[in-house]
């Protein structure tokens, strides 16, 4: 069975055709529970997100800030497994018809087996993977299997990436390019900063892939700001924080649905 890289590309192209950025949401699988996490992912898609990234919780994240680390810890203590991540992808995509990616560090895939992981992700209806710590020069085996199964390989670029390095990364990637708006870990911030716009412009000079910006966007005004220069606006910690702050799981689901609606207006310039 082939994965949904084409759905991802079509979704991003449709947003561009509407003259707006796509809204890409992130939530970890298994948080607050596997079932609760599935409901939350469906809620952000129903609320207005165009694409969702399902995080594979990891005990030693290098990119994630304290909010997502807290959620990952809850999921790991709850016993979340890769099978639960695949179930989250399957049910979220089946319920909404929207593209669902997995964001994961490399070690869990390496242990699980690249062929097994890509085959199961495609079978679940997944659109691809975001791999923040997989070096491009070591990515050929992954990309071979991902291509075979119709999955996007999304790499992360940072403001520190030199132009030659950007070209190497974007040439190897597919689906879109994840542009980290600033150096550091994920988390909400007062300002997304000028570094992000410069990075988008430098990245676009190397590729026709959409360039989507994450790390720091937490409200509709910031989403509108980033939408002014990026093809997609990626929001993670703000959704996770709504879940953490909610008095119960049901309230958390409604909180992320509402935030998705506000951010969807932001990327459309209606904030």
N, C-alpha and C positions, 0 to 999 in steps of 0.2 A: 504493500500500500504506500502511496506517495504522500509526503507531507504537504503542508499548505504554504510553501514559500510564495506561490503565485497569488494566493489570497492576501498575503502580507503586502506584496508589491502593488496589487490592485487597490488595496485599502489606502496605502500612502499616496498613490497616484490620484485616487478619488478626492482625497482631502486637498491635494494641490490644485486639482481642477476646480474645487470650490473656493480657491483663493485663501486657503487657511492652512495652519499646521495641524497635524494629527495629534491627538492626545493619547499618550502611552502611559498606562498605569502599571505599578509594580506592587505585588503583595507576595509574601512567602507562603508556600504550601504548609499545611499543618498548623496554621496559626489562626485563631486560638486553639482550634482542633482541626482535624482533617475536614470534617463536615462543615464546620464553621468557616474554614478558609475557602472552601468551594463556594459557599453562599456569598462570601465577601467578594471573591473574584467575579462572580456573576453580577453582583450588584454594581461594581464599578463599570462593567461593560454596559449594563442596562442604563446606568446613570449618565453615560455619555462618552466613556473612553472608547477610542477606536481600536486599540490594541492593548493587550495586557501581557506583562512579563510575570511568570510564576517563578518565584525564587525557590531554589533547592537549598534548604537550610544547611549551613556549614558551621563547624565548631571553631574555625579559625579564619574568619573572613578578613580580607585585606582591603576591600573597598567600602564595606558597610560601616556606617557610623553607629552610635550607641542605640538609637531607636530600633533599627533593623536587627542589630545584634540581640537586643532584648527579645524581639519576636522570634528570632531564630532559636534562641535558647529555650523559649517556651515550646516551640515545635519539636526541638530535639528531645527535650525532657518528656514530651508526649509520645515519643517513639516514632516520629515521622520517618518514612522510608521512601526510596525512589518510586516504588509502586504507588505510593500516595500522591507523589508529584504527578505521575502519569495519569492517575485518576482525576486529579484536579484539572489537568489540561483537557482531558477527554470530556468531562462534564461541563466545563466552562465553554468549550468550543461548541459542543452539541446543543447547549441551551441558547447560545447567542449567535452562532454562525460567524463570530469574529475571530481574527487571528490571535493565537495564544503562543507565546514563546516561553522557553525556560531560561532563566538566568542562573548560571552555576559556575562554581570554580571547577578547575580541571580534575582535581584529585578524585572526586566521587565518580566521574565518568570513566576515568582511567581504571579505577578499581572494578567498576561494574562491567566494563567492556564496551568499546566504542560501537561495534556492530550491534550489540544487544540494545544499547541505549538509543541509537539513532532509529533502529527498526521499531522499537516500542514507542518512541516519540512520534514517529510518522503514523503509526497505527492508531495512536490516540488523537490524531488530527492536529498535532503540533505544527507550528510554522517555522520553528528553528530554535537556535540557542544563542544567547549572549554569553561570551566566554571572556571575562575580564582579565584572567591571569594566564591565558594560553598564548605563549609567544608565537607570532606569525610563522617564524622560521621552523617551528616544531609542529605546525598545525596540519600538514599535508594528510596524515592518516585520518584525522577527524574530517577534513573537508571532503576527502574522497567518499567517505560513508555518508556524510550529510548530503552531498550532491546526489548520490545514488538514491537516497530516500526523499528527495525533494524538500530539504530543510535549509533554511538560511543560516549562515555563519556570521554573526554580528560581533565585530571587534570594537574595542574601546580605544579612542584616541584622547590625548590630554593636551593641555596648553604647552606642556614641555616637549611635545613631539615635534621634532624638526621636520621640514618639508619633505625631505627624502624618505624619512621614516613614515610619514603620513601616506606617501604614495605606495610604499610597500604594504602597509596595513590595508588600505582601501582596495588595492588590486586583489588581495586575497579574500576580502570579505564579500558578503552578499546580503540582500535584504535591505539593510540600512547601516549607517555608521553611527555608533554611540559616541557622541562628543561629551566628555566630562567637562563641565563648565569651569571648573577650577581645580587646582591641586588639592588633594585631601580626600576625606571619606564622605560618604553620603550623609545627608542631613538637611534640615530646612535652614535657610539663611535669610538675612535681611535683604541682601542684594545678590543677584546672580552674576553681575559683573561684566565688564567690557571684554575680559579674556574670552568669554564664550563666543561673542560675535566674531572676534578675530580668528578663533579656532575654526568656526564654521566656514568662514571665507577661505582660509587656507586649505581646509579639507575639501571643499567644493572644487578647488582648483585642480584636484587630483582625481576626481571621480564624478560619475553621474548618479551614484547612489544617493538616496535621501540622507541628509545629515540631521540627526535628532539629538537634542541637548538634554542632559540630565545632571543631577547633583545640585540641589539647592532650591528648586522650584517648589513652592508650598501654597501659593494662593493665586487667585484669578488674575490679579494685576501682574504678578511675575510671569504667569503663563502667557499673558498678552504680550509682555515685553519680549520674551524669548520667541514667541510666535512671529514676531516682526522680522526675524532673521533666520529661523531654523525651520526645517521641514516637519519636525516633530518635537513635542515637549514631553519629557519623561518625568513622572512624579512618583516617588516611592515613599520616602519617610513620612510625608504629610498624611498619606493614607494609613500607614502603619500606626502613626501616633493617634489618629482618630480611633482606631481599634483598641489601642492600649488604654486610652482615656475613657472609653465607654463604660458605663456601669454594668452592662451585660452584653452577651454576644449579639443579640438581636439589635440592640441600640448601636453597636459597632457597625453592623451591616448597613443600617440606615444612614449612619454618619458618613460612611465612605461613598454610598450612593449619592448623597447630597453634595459632597465635595466634588465628585466626578461631574455633577451637573454644573457646579460653579466654574470648574476648570474648563469644561467644554465651552462655556460661554466666553471664557478668557481667550481661548485659542481662536475663537471666532470674532474677537474684537468687541464683544458685547459685555465685558466685565464692568 
